[in-house]
Amino acid sequence: MKIKNYVSGVLVLGLILINSSMLLFANEVQHNESQSDEAIIQKQLDGFKEIDQELHKNGIQSTDKDPNLTKATSGTYPTRIGAILVTKDGSSGKLIGHAGIVHTAKTTVESFSDGGVKVYNNNWRDRYNTIYGLGVGSTTANQDKTAATWAYNKRNSPYNWIFEQPELTNAFYCSQLVYKAYKSTTGVNLNYGGGAVFPYDLVRSGETYTSYTKGV
């Protein structure tokens, strides 16, 4: 009887130690993931800060494209088809800010976590406190239009929560949608940092120029 009780006690103690070890391991993993997410978030915040400092120093830019198509001029809110809109307001998980692409003068194509890819009113000036209006320097206005149409054709696609997989073509987060629209139709890579495509990557990209800002 004593042997049986001893064995039972050893088994119980073993289970307690195993459960404790598993709990400690889970807590350590969660802690490491939290630290990693914090580093990713801070990287984006620092990126936007550097962008703002450069804009304050150098000002916004403008470039000419097809004169037969409407083109946003320096300092004018973008309504040109294919123009890119970025804000540092808000967040989605570890993604800071938001991005979209102009589809028509009055509409944009954007992806949100609560609805995926949809068409919205081009009213960012009313929606956001900070805005960066971007163009792609190496493309024509017709290529920009093709990129916007590509994004439009992805409407109703679900939101992509796997930020580290920006090459997916059946689910999209906001900045990934813009990135894929241009890469798929023109081959231009707007991903400044590689890996996950964050909104600030689109602004930092050497392929884009900033023609409009608000609140930065």
C-alpha positions in Angstrom: 0.0 0.0 0.0 2.9 2.4 0.9 4.6 1.6 -2.4 1.3 2.3 -4.3 0.9 5.6 -2.5 4.5 6.5 -3.2 4.2 5.8 -6.9 1.0 7.8 -7.1 2.7 10.7 -5.3 5.7 10.6 -7.7 3.3 10.6 -10.7 1.3 13.6 -9.4 4.6 15.4 -8.7 5.8 14.6 -12.2 2.6 16.0 -13.7 2.8 19.1 -11.7 6.4 19.7 -12.8 5.5 19.0 -16.4 2.6 21.4 -16.3 4.7 24.1 -14.6 7.4 23.7 -17.2 4.9 24.0 -20.0 3.4 27.1 -18.4 6.8 28.7 -18.0 7.6 27.9 -21.7 4.3 29.3 -22.9 4.9 32.5 -20.9 8.4 32.8 -22.3 7.2 32.4 -25.8 4.4 34.9 -25.2 6.9 37.4 -23.7 9.3 37.0 -26.7 6.5 37.5 -29.2 5.3 40.6 -27.3 8.9 42.0 -27.4 9.1 41.2 -31.1 5.8 42.9 -31.8 6.9 45.9 -29.8 10.1 46.2 -31.8 8.1 46.0 -35.1 5.7 48.7 -33.9 8.6 50.9 -32.8 10.4 50.4 -36.1 7.3 51.8 -37.9 6.9 54.7 -35.6 10.6 55.6 -36.0 10.2 55.2 -39.8 7.3 57.7 -39.9 9.3 60.1 -37.7 12.3 59.9 -40.1 9.9 60.5 -43.1 8.4 63.6 -41.4 11.9 65.0 -40.6 12.9 64.6 -44.3 9.7 66.2 -45.5 10.2 69.1 -43.2 13.8 69.5 -44.5 13.3 68.9 -48.2 9.6 69.6 -48.8 7.2 67.6 -51.0 7.8 66.7 -54.6 6.0 66.5 -57.9 6.6 64.9 -61.3 4.9 65.1 -64.7 3.2 62.2 -66.3 0.7 61.9 -69.2 -0.6 65.5 -69.6 -3.8 64.1 -71.0 -4.8 62.6 -67.7 -5.5 64.4 -64.5 -2.4 64.6 -62.2 -2.3 65.7 -58.7 0.0 68.7 -58.4 2.4 69.5 -55.6 0.5 70.2 -52.4 -2.9 69.2 -53.9 -4.9 66.3 -52.4 -4.6 63.3 -54.7 -7.6 62.4 -57.0 -5.5 61.0 -59.8 -6.2 57.3 -60.6 -3.5 55.2 -59.1 -2.3 57.7 -56.6 -1.4 56.2 -53.2 -2.7 57.4 -49.9 -1.0 56.6 -46.6 -1.8 57.7 -43.0 0.0 57.0 -39.7 -3.2 57.3 -37.8 -4.6 54.1 -36.1 -3.4 50.5 -36.2 -4.4 47.0 -37.1 -2.6 44.5 -34.9 1.1 45.3 -35.2 0.6 47.3 -38.4 0.7 51.1 -37.8 -1.3 53.4 -40.0 -3.3 52.6 -43.2 -2.9 52.8 -47.0 -5.2 52.8 -50.0 -5.2 53.5 -53.7 -7.3 56.0 -55.7 -9.6 54.3 -58.1 -11.5 57.3 -59.4 -11.4 60.9 -58.3 -14.2 60.2 -55.9 -13.4 56.6 -54.8 -10.5 54.6 -53.3 -9.9 50.9 -52.9 -8.8 49.9 -49.3 -8.6 46.8 -47.1 -9.7 46.9 -43.5 -9.7 44.1 -40.9 -13.4 44.3 -40.4 -14.4 43.9 -44.0 -11.5 43.1 -46.3 -11.1 44.9 -49.6 -13.9 47.4 -50.4 -14.5 50.6 -52.4 -14.7 53.8 -50.3 -15.3 57.5 -50.8 -12.1 59.4 -51.4 -12.5 61.5 -48.3 -9.3 60.9 -46.4 -9.1 64.6 -45.6 -12.2 64.2 -43.4 -11.2 60.7 -42.1 -7.6 61.2 -41.1 -5.4 63.8 -39.3 -2.3 62.8 -41.1 -2.0 62.0 -44.9 0.9 61.3 -47.3 -0.2 61.5 -51.0 2.2 59.4 -53.1 2.9 58.8 -56.8 5.2 56.1 -58.4 8.0 57.9 -60.3 8.8 55.2 -62.8 5.3 54.5 -64.1 3.0 56.2 -66.6 -0.4 57.4 -65.8 -1.9 54.5 -67.8 0.1 52.1 -65.7 -1.1 53.7 -62.5 -4.7 53.3 -63.8 -4.0 49.6 -64.5 -2.7 49.2 -60.9 -5.8 50.8 -59.5 -8.1 48.6 -61.6 -6.2 45.5 -60.4 -6.9 46.6 -56.8 -10.5 47.3 -57.7 -10.9 43.7 -59.1 -9.8 42.3 -55.7 -12.8 43.9 -53.9 -14.6 41.5 -51.5 -11.3 39.6 -50.8 -10.8 38.9 -47.1 -8.3 40.6 -44.8 -4.8 39.1 -44.6 -3.7 38.8 -41.0 -0.4 37.1 -41.9 1.5 40.3 -42.5 4.7 38.4 -43.3 3.1 36.9 -46.4 2.6 39.9 -48.7 2.7 37.9 -51.9 -0.8 36.3 -51.2 -3.3 37.2 -54.0 -6.5 36.0 -52.3 -6.4 38.0 -49.1 -4.9 41.5 -48.4 -4.0 43.9 -45.7 -4.1 47.6 -46.6 -0.5 48.3 -47.7 -0.1 44.8 -49.2 -3.0 45.6 -51.5 -1.2 48.7 -52.8 2.1 46.9 -53.1 0.6 43.9 -55.0 -1.4 46.2 -57.3 1.8 47.8 -58.6 4.1 44.8 -58.5 1.6 42.6 -60.3 0.8 45.0 -63.1 4.1 47.0 -63.5 6.8 44.9 -61.7 7.6 47.9 -59.5 8.5 46.9 -55.9 7.2 49.4 -53.4 8.3 47.4 -50.4 11.1 49.5 -48.8 12.1 47.1 -46.0 11.3 43.6 -47.4 9.2 41.1 -45.6 5.9 42.5 -44.4 4.8 45.6 -46.3 3.9 48.3 -43.8 2.3 51.6 -44.8 5.5 53.5 -44.0 7.3 51.3 -46.4 5.3 52.7 -49.3 6.4 56.3 -48.3 10.0 55.3 -47.7 10.3 53.4 -51.0 12.7 54.8 -53.5 10.0 54.2 -56.1 7.6 56.7 -54.7 7.5 60.5 -54.3 5.4 62.5 -51.9 3.2 65.1 -53.6 0.8 65.9 -50.8 0.9 65.9 -47.0 -1.5 66.8 -44.2 -0.7 67.0 -40.5 3.0 65.8 -40.8 
